[in-house]
Amino acid sequence: MPEDNTLKALEGLWWKHDNGVHGTISLSNTTDQQRTATLRGMREASGLDERQVDLAPHTTQVFALEQISREASDSDNRAGGVRVEYKGPHGAIMVTGSLANESEGYSANMPFWSHES
């Protein structure tokens, strides 16, 4: 049976409780093959930030939200979105996100949902 190589997309939204909140996004390759994912920080006014990531089999890479989305670095901007795209079967790349301000003890999950492309 041939592998499903259709484009998959996962989208998540973030909201910063205050200026001290920082975020992380984790990408995990659950397969036996190298996978490439494209991360896009979605910005209303300025288009998209984009980054390609190569994931070795059965590995996880963690990124600061500010590495993916320039808008997350802007202290005046408290909300935004991230889109992750990859080719392969559903679940080949798992995406999780979190937000935290350790000095206040604040933390929140950043859920990602499948979005049909």
MDAnalysis code that builds the backbone (N, CA, C; Angstrom):
import MDAnalysis as mda
import numpy as np

u = mda.Universe.empty(351, n_residues=117, atom_resindex=np.repeat(np.arange(117), 3), trajectory=True)
u.add_TopologyAttr("name", ["N", "CA", "C"] * 117)
u.add_TopologyAttr("resid", np.arange(1, 118))
u.add_TopologyAttr("resname", ["MET", "PRO", "GLU", "ASP", "ASN", "THR", "LEU", "LYS", "ALA", "LEU", "GLU", "GLY", "LEU", "TRP", "TRP", "LYS", "HIS", "ASP", "ASN", "GLY", "VAL", "HIS", "GLY", "THR", "ILE", "SER", "LEU", "SER", "ASN", "THR", "THR", "ASP", "GLN", "GLN", "ARG", "THR", "ALA", "THR", "LEU", "ARG", "GLY", "MET", "ARG", "GLU", "ALA", "SER", "GLY", "LEU", "ASP", "GLU", "ARG", "GLN", "VAL", "ASP", "LEU", "ALA", "PRO", "HIS", "THR", "THR", "GLN", "VAL", "PHE", "ALA", "LEU", "GLU", "GLN", "ILE", "SER", "ARG", "GLU", "ALA", "SER", "ASP", "SER", "ASP", "ASN", "ARG", "ALA", "GLY", "GLY", "VAL", "ARG", "VAL", "GLU", "TYR", "LYS", "GLY", "PRO", "HIS", "GLY", "ALA", "ILE", "MET", "VAL", "THR", "GLY", "SER", "LEU", "ALA", "ASN", "GLU", "SER", "GLU", "GLY", "TYR", "SER", "ALA", "ASN", "MET", "PRO", "PHE", "TRP", "SER", "HIS", "GLU", "SER"])
u.atoms.positions = np.array([
    [0.844, -1.173, 0.000],
    [0.000, 0.000, 0.000],
    [0.894, 1.243, 0.000],
    [0.674, 2.179, -0.929],
    [1.515, 3.380, -0.975],
    [1.242, 4.289, 0.227],
    [2.280, 5.011, 0.612],
    [2.148, 5.936, 1.748],
    [1.320, 7.152, 1.348],
    [0.545, 7.621, 2.289],
    [-0.248, 8.836, 2.103],
    [0.702, 10.031, 2.158],
    [0.893, 10.715, 1.040],
    [1.782, 11.874, 0.990],
    [1.017, 13.164, 0.740],
    [-0.245, 13.203, 1.121],
    [-1.007, 14.428, 0.950],
    [-0.593, 15.435, 2.015],
    [-0.820, 16.699, 1.712],
    [-0.456, 17.775, 2.632],
    [-1.396, 17.784, 3.830],
    [-0.820, 17.811, 5.022],
    [-1.574, 17.917, 6.270],
    [-1.256, 19.261, 6.902],
    [-2.231, 19.835, 7.591],
    [-2.023, 21.120, 8.263],
    [-2.609, 21.059, 9.664],
    [-1.854, 21.596, 10.612],
    [-2.291, 21.738, 11.997],
    [-2.175, 23.207, 12.350],
    [-3.193, 23.742, 13.024],
    [-3.177, 25.163, 13.369],
    [-3.429, 25.343, 14.857],
    [-2.721, 26.322, 15.426],
    [-2.902, 26.656, 16.830],
    [-2.922, 28.160, 17.024],
    [-3.604, 28.586, 18.064],
    [-3.676, 30.002, 18.407],
    [-3.006, 30.231, 19.754],
    [-2.367, 31.384, 19.906],
    [-1.765, 31.717, 21.192],
    [-2.268, 33.074, 21.648],
    [-2.324, 33.204, 22.968],
    [-2.715, 34.453, 23.611],
    [-1.833, 34.620, 24.831],
    [-1.151, 35.752, 24.911],
    [-0.255, 36.023, 26.033],
    [-1.017, 36.736, 27.141],
    [-1.021, 36.126, 28.301],
    [-1.679, 36.665, 29.488],
    [-1.094, 38.021, 29.869],
    [0.238, 38.171, 29.701],
    [0.931, 39.429, 29.981],
    [2.240, 39.438, 29.195],
    [2.992, 40.534, 29.287],
    [4.231, 40.674, 28.499],
    [5.330, 39.698, 28.897],
    [5.242, 39.095, 30.072],
    [6.264, 38.142, 30.517],
    [6.045, 36.725, 30.036],
    [4.989, 36.496, 29.294],
    [4.681, 35.149, 28.814],
    [5.522, 34.828, 27.584],
    [6.102, 33.626, 27.583],
    [6.860, 33.112, 26.442],
    [6.278, 31.762, 26.052],
    [6.404, 31.413, 24.791],
    [5.818, 30.171, 24.311],
    [6.837, 29.235, 23.711],
    [6.463, 27.951, 23.643],
    [7.265, 26.942, 22.962],
    [6.344, 26.094, 22.092],
    [6.912, 25.595, 21.005],
    [6.209, 24.676, 20.123],
    [7.123, 23.485, 19.900],
    [6.566, 22.276, 20.077],
    [7.316, 21.038, 19.901],
    [6.782, 20.277, 18.703],
    [7.692, 19.798, 17.869],
    [7.350, 18.960, 16.722],
    [7.977, 17.595, 16.937],
    [7.173, 16.537, 16.849],
    [7.666, 15.171, 17.031],
    [7.375, 14.356, 15.780],
    [8.416, 13.727, 15.242],
    [8.274, 12.828, 14.111],
    [8.032, 11.431, 14.673],
    [6.852, 10.887, 14.431],
    [6.483, 9.584, 14.995],
    [6.807, 8.424, 14.052],
    [7.429, 8.707, 12.910],
    [7.638, 7.681, 11.887],
    [9.089, 7.224, 11.809],
    [9.307, 6.225, 10.941],
    [10.652, 5.693, 10.692],
    [11.372, 6.427, 9.569],
    [10.756, 7.493, 9.027],
    [11.345, 8.242, 7.925],
    [11.547, 9.691, 8.315],
    [12.563, 10.328, 7.704],
    [12.740, 11.766, 7.924],
    [11.531, 12.496, 7.359],
    [11.092, 13.542, 8.063],
    [9.955, 14.358, 7.637],
    [10.363, 15.818, 7.648],
    [9.756, 16.590, 6.768],
    [9.966, 18.035, 6.730],
    [8.652, 18.718, 7.060],
    [8.720, 19.654, 7.977],
    [7.541, 20.426, 8.350],
    [7.813, 21.893, 8.046],
    [6.765, 22.605, 7.682],
    [6.849, 24.041, 7.476],
    [6.033, 24.707, 8.572],
    [6.670, 25.599, 9.315],
    [6.004, 26.351, 10.374],
    [5.777, 27.764, 9.879],
    [4.561, 28.252, 10.079],
    [4.227, 29.610, 9.657],
    [3.581, 30.349, 10.821],
    [4.163, 31.477, 11.154],
    [3.514, 32.381, 12.085],
    [2.560, 33.229, 11.277],
    [1.303, 33.211, 11.636],
    [0.300, 33.925, 10.845],
    [0.145, 35.341, 11.368],
    [0.398, 36.292, 10.478],
    [0.342, 37.717, 10.826],
    [-0.667, 38.397, 9.929],
    [-1.531, 39.181, 10.527],
    [-2.564, 39.870, 9.744],
    [-1.973, 40.886, 8.773],
    [-1.168, 41.796, 9.276],
    [-0.751, 42.939, 8.470],
    [0.443, 42.648, 7.560],
    [1.320, 41.753, 7.962],
    [2.598, 41.626, 7.257],
    [2.809, 40.299, 6.562],
    [1.764, 39.544, 6.296],
    [1.962, 38.261, 5.645],
    [2.358, 37.196, 6.640],
    [3.271, 36.316, 6.238],
    [3.606, 35.162, 7.062],
    [5.094, 35.066, 7.337],
    [5.448, 34.639, 8.551],
    [6.800, 34.206, 8.857],
    [6.827, 32.721, 8.508],
    [7.955, 32.218, 7.993],
    [8.001, 30.815, 7.594],
    [9.349, 30.207, 7.937],
    [9.320, 28.934, 8.349],
    [10.535, 28.208, 8.696],
    [10.334, 26.740, 8.355],
    [11.317, 26.140, 7.655],
    [11.262, 24.707, 7.371],
    [12.136, 23.972, 8.366],
    [11.621, 22.820, 8.822],
    [12.317, 22.020, 9.826],
    [12.394, 20.584, 9.329],
    [13.602, 20.013, 9.328],
    [13.783, 18.603, 9.003],
    [13.846, 17.830, 10.313],
    [12.995, 16.818, 10.427],
    [12.923, 16.003, 11.639],
    [13.385, 14.586, 11.325],
    [14.426, 14.149, 12.003],
    [14.890, 12.774, 11.861],
    [13.826, 11.832, 12.425],
    [13.859, 10.554, 12.038],
    [12.875, 9.609, 12.556],
    [12.862, 9.571, 14.092],
    [11.681, 9.517, 14.661],
    [11.467, 9.369, 16.108],
    [12.218, 10.415, 16.930],
    [12.175, 11.661, 16.480],
    [12.818, 12.747, 17.227],
    [11.811, 13.867, 17.482],
    [12.180, 14.721, 18.421],
    [11.385, 15.894, 18.761],
    [12.293, 17.110, 18.763],
    [11.812, 18.211, 18.206],
    [12.519, 19.489, 18.278],
    [11.591, 20.506, 18.930],
    [12.172, 21.332, 19.796],
    [11.405, 22.346, 20.511],
    [11.902, 23.722, 20.072],
    [10.951, 24.620, 19.794],
    [11.263, 25.968, 19.333],
    [10.583, 26.985, 20.229],
    [11.267, 28.090, 20.465],
    [10.622, 29.214, 21.129],
    [9.631, 29.820, 20.145],
    [8.482, 30.211, 20.630],
    [7.468, 30.827, 19.778],
    [8.047, 32.025, 19.040],
    [8.932, 32.747, 19.688],
    [9.549, 33.930, 19.080],
    [10.451, 33.569, 17.896],
    [10.925, 32.300, 17.805],
    [11.705, 31.850, 16.659],
    [10.824, 31.645, 15.429],
    [9.548, 31.425, 15.648],
    [8.625, 31.097, 14.567],
    [7.823, 32.318, 14.133],
    [7.434, 33.130, 15.104],
    [6.537, 34.239, 14.819],
    [7.119, 35.544, 15.343],
    [7.472, 36.441, 14.414],
    [8.005, 37.750, 14.828],
    [7.005, 38.527, 15.659],
    [5.710, 38.303, 15.400],
    [4.698, 39.026, 16.161],
    [4.720, 38.634, 17.641],
    [5.210, 37.438, 17.967],
    [5.284, 37.009, 19.369],
    [6.335, 37.804, 20.135],
    [7.322, 38.353, 19.425],
    [8.360, 39.164, 20.066],
    [7.905, 40.585, 20.350],
    [6.841, 41.014, 19.709],
    [6.324, 42.370, 19.866],
    [5.529, 42.460, 21.164],
    [6.020, 43.245, 22.120],
    [5.361, 43.318, 23.434],
    [3.964, 43.914, 23.352],
    [3.654, 44.646, 22.290],
    [2.315, 45.212, 22.135],
    [1.307, 44.210, 21.572],
    [1.807, 43.123, 20.987],
    [0.930, 42.124, 20.386],
    [0.776, 40.953, 21.347],
    [-0.446, 40.620, 21.706],
    [-0.678, 39.592, 22.715],
    [-1.342, 38.341, 22.161],
    [-1.577, 38.270, 20.834],
    [-2.238, 37.085, 20.276],
    [-1.774, 36.832, 18.853],
    [-1.878, 35.584, 18.425],
    [-1.493, 35.229, 17.067],
    [-1.767, 33.768, 16.795],
    [-1.247, 33.296, 15.683],
    [-1.471, 31.913, 15.295],
    [-0.243, 31.295, 14.671],
    [-0.222, 29.957, 14.650],
    [0.860, 29.189, 14.044],
    [0.232, 28.067, 13.227],
    [0.761, 27.863, 12.027],
    [0.310, 26.772, 11.155],
    [1.509, 25.872, 10.871],
    [1.308, 24.568, 10.997],
    [2.344, 23.571, 10.706],
    [1.826, 22.695, 9.575],
    [2.622, 22.574, 8.507],
    [2.248, 21.743, 7.365],
    [3.305, 20.676, 7.142],
    [2.859, 19.493, 6.720],
    [3.781, 18.414, 6.362],
    [3.071, 17.471, 5.406],
    [3.849, 16.669, 4.691],
    [3.287, 15.638, 3.819],
    [3.520, 14.289, 4.481],
    [2.463, 13.488, 4.492],
    [2.542, 12.170, 5.094],
    [1.228, 11.800, 5.733],
    [1.203, 10.637, 6.372],
    [-0.050, 10.200, 6.995],
    [-0.406, 11.049, 8.216],
    [-1.696, 11.043, 8.562],
    [-2.129, 11.736, 9.778],
    [-1.345, 11.205, 10.964],
    [-0.882, 12.100, 11.810],
    [-0.149, 11.703, 13.007],
    [1.331, 11.473, 12.792],
    [1.823, 11.637, 11.554],
    [3.255, 11.454, 11.306],
    [4.070, 12.491, 12.070],
    [3.525, 13.708, 12.167],
    [4.143, 14.763, 12.968],
    [3.119, 15.225, 13.989],
    [3.503, 15.154, 15.240],
    [2.649, 15.615, 16.329],
    [3.153, 16.994, 16.759],
    [2.224, 17.913, 17.039],
    [2.575, 19.281, 17.405],
    [1.926, 19.613, 18.747],
    [2.720, 20.154, 19.655],
    [2.195, 20.637, 20.928],
    [2.767, 22.020, 21.188],
    [2.055, 22.802, 21.954],
    [2.525, 24.139, 22.296],
    [2.176, 24.476, 23.731],
    [2.961, 25.388, 24.300],
    [2.686, 25.839, 25.663],
    [3.095, 27.290, 25.817],
    [2.470, 27.944, 26.777],
    [2.770, 29.327, 27.131],
    [3.054, 29.365, 28.623],
    [4.024, 30.168, 29.041],
    [4.344, 30.227, 30.472],
    [4.988, 31.547, 30.843],
    [4.722, 31.981, 32.056],
    [5.443, 33.063, 32.712],
    [5.873, 32.476, 34.053],
    [7.105, 31.973, 34.100],
    [7.588, 31.261, 35.278],
    [7.638, 32.138, 36.521],
    [7.880, 33.434, 36.346],
    [7.979, 34.315, 37.519],
    [6.624, 34.495, 38.213],
    [5.528, 34.284, 37.475],
    [4.186, 34.404, 38.047],
    [3.536, 33.061, 38.332],
    [4.113, 31.999, 37.810],
    [3.481, 30.694, 37.951],
    [2.339, 30.479, 36.980],
    [2.338, 31.238, 35.874],
    [1.286, 31.115, 34.862],
    [1.718, 30.129, 33.783],
    [0.799, 29.251, 33.384],
    [1.064, 28.383, 32.237],
    [-0.251, 28.022, 31.560],
    [-0.165, 27.728, 30.259],
    [-1.344, 27.341, 29.481],
    [-0.896, 26.486, 28.304],
    [-1.746, 25.563, 27.913],
    [-1.502, 24.772, 26.710],
    [-1.866, 25.592, 25.486],
    [-1.205, 25.289, 24.388],
    [-1.542, 25.879, 23.094],
    [-1.971, 24.698, 22.199],
    [-3.267, 24.404, 22.171],
    [-3.704, 23.240, 21.386],
    [-3.587, 23.479, 19.885],
    [-3.337, 22.401, 19.161],
    [-3.284, 22.430, 17.698],
    [-4.355, 21.498, 17.174],
    [-5.053, 21.943, 16.102],
    [-6.112, 21.158, 15.491],
    [-5.766, 20.894, 14.042],
    [-6.185, 19.745, 13.567],
    [-6.012, 19.397, 12.163],
    [-6.890, 20.298, 11.317],
    [-6.332, 20.765, 10.215],
    [-7.061, 21.631, 9.288],
    [-6.881, 21.045, 7.900],
    [-7.961, 20.659, 7.286],
    [-7.871, 20.074, 5.943],
    [-7.434, 21.140, 4.949],
    [-6.380, 20.859, 4.201],
    [-5.828, 21.815, 3.233],
    [-6.550, 21.753, 1.917],
])
